[in-house]
Amino acid sequence: MAIEYGNSPVYITGIRYRLRTGAPLAKDPSPVSDDFIIHTFMAECSRMEMFQYTDHLDASEDFRAQGGDLISANYKRLEINTGKGFSGSRVYNPDFIDEEIVSNCSNKGGSLK
């Protein structure tokens, strides 16, 4: 993580994990069932960057629909001396990984390895 201002962005890089699932299905078809099954299929692992400061906004060509590597980006203008700075985040295209990596640490306090 760099801590510089000016033309250099200040950011933190992280990883976002998302378990891919279908709609929950009731184990018992009665209307009062509170027992459900969730079918999972793979997981997503996306790199994200959270910007404390940048003076660059991503162009349309940087996003997946236009052939780039970004899924989303969100920025807000900072009120600093020049008025040209932004803070925000961006998320890159995911890699698909084995769902066991995510589900093994979800409710067990484990770590992602």
C-alpha positions in Angstrom: 0.0 0.0 0.0 1.5 3.3 -1.0 0.9 6.5 1.0 1.6 9.2 -1.5 -0.5 12.1 -2.9 -0.3 13.8 -6.2 -0.4 11.6 -9.3 0.1 8.4 -7.2 -3.0 6.6 -6.1 -3.3 5.6 -2.4 -5.1 2.3 -2.2 -5.5 -1.0 -0.3 -5.8 -4.3 -2.2 -8.2 -7.0 -0.9 -9.9 -10.2 -2.0 -13.7 -10.7 -2.1 -15.1 -14.2 -1.9 -18.7 -15.0 -3.0 -20.4 -18.4 -2.7 -22.6 -19.0 -5.8 -25.9 -20.6 -4.9 -29.3 -21.4 -6.3 -32.6 -20.4 -4.7 -33.2 -22.2 -1.3 -35.5 -25.2 -1.5 -37.7 -26.4 1.3 -37.0 -29.9 2.6 -40.6 -30.3 3.4 -43.1 -28.9 0.9 -45.6 -27.9 3.6 -46.3 -24.2 3.8 -44.9 -23.9 7.4 -41.5 -25.6 6.7 -38.5 -23.7 8.1 -35.9 -26.3 7.0 -34.2 -25.4 3.6 -31.5 -26.8 1.4 -29.2 -24.5 -0.6 -27.4 -25.9 -3.6 -24.0 -24.4 -4.2 -22.0 -24.4 -7.4 -18.5 -23.0 -7.3 -17.4 -19.7 -5.7 -16.0 -16.5 -7.0 -12.7 -14.8 -5.9 -12.4 -11.2 -7.0 -9.5 -8.8 -6.4 -10.7 -5.4 -5.2 -8.9 -2.1 -4.7 -10.1 0.5 -2.2 -8.8 4.0 -3.0 -8.3 6.5 -0.3 -7.1 8.9 -3.0 -6.8 8.8 -6.7 -7.0 11.4 -9.5 -7.9 8.8 -12.1 -11.4 7.5 -13.0 -11.8 4.4 -15.0 -12.9 4.6 -18.6 -15.7 2.6 -20.3 -13.2 0.4 -22.0 -11.9 -0.8 -18.5 -15.2 -2.6 -17.8 -16.1 -6.2 -18.7 -18.9 -5.3 -21.1 -16.4 -3.3 -23.2 -13.6 -5.9 -23.1 -11.9 -4.8 -19.8 -11.2 -6.5 -16.5 -13.5 -4.5 -14.1 -16.9 -5.6 -12.9 -17.7 -2.4 -11.0 -16.2 0.9 -9.8 -17.5 3.5 -7.4 -16.0 6.9 -6.7 -16.8 10.1 -4.9 -15.1 13.4 -5.2 -12.9 14.5 -2.3 -12.9 18.1 -1.2 -9.2 18.7 -1.1 -7.0 21.6 -2.2 -7.2 20.9 -5.9 -10.8 19.5 -6.0 -9.5 16.8 -8.4 -9.2 13.9 -6.0 -11.5 10.9 -5.6 -12.0 8.0 -3.2 -13.7 4.8 -4.0 -13.3 1.2 -5.0 -13.2 -1.1 -8.0 -13.7 -4.8 -8.4 -12.0 -7.0 -11.0 -13.4 -10.0 -13.0 -13.7 -13.0 -10.7 -11.8 -16.3 -10.8 -14.0 -19.3 -10.2 -12.7 -21.5 -7.3 -13.8 -24.6 -5.4 -16.7 -23.7 -3.1 -15.0 -25.7 -0.2 -12.5 -22.8 0.2 -15.4 -20.4 1.1 -17.7 -22.8 2.9 -15.0 -24.2 5.2 -14.4 -20.9 6.8 -17.9 -19.3 6.8 -19.3 -20.4 10.2 -16.2 -22.1 11.7 -14.0 -19.1 12.3 -11.4 -20.5 9.9 -9.2 -18.7 7.5 -9.1 -18.8 3.7 -6.0 -20.6 2.5 
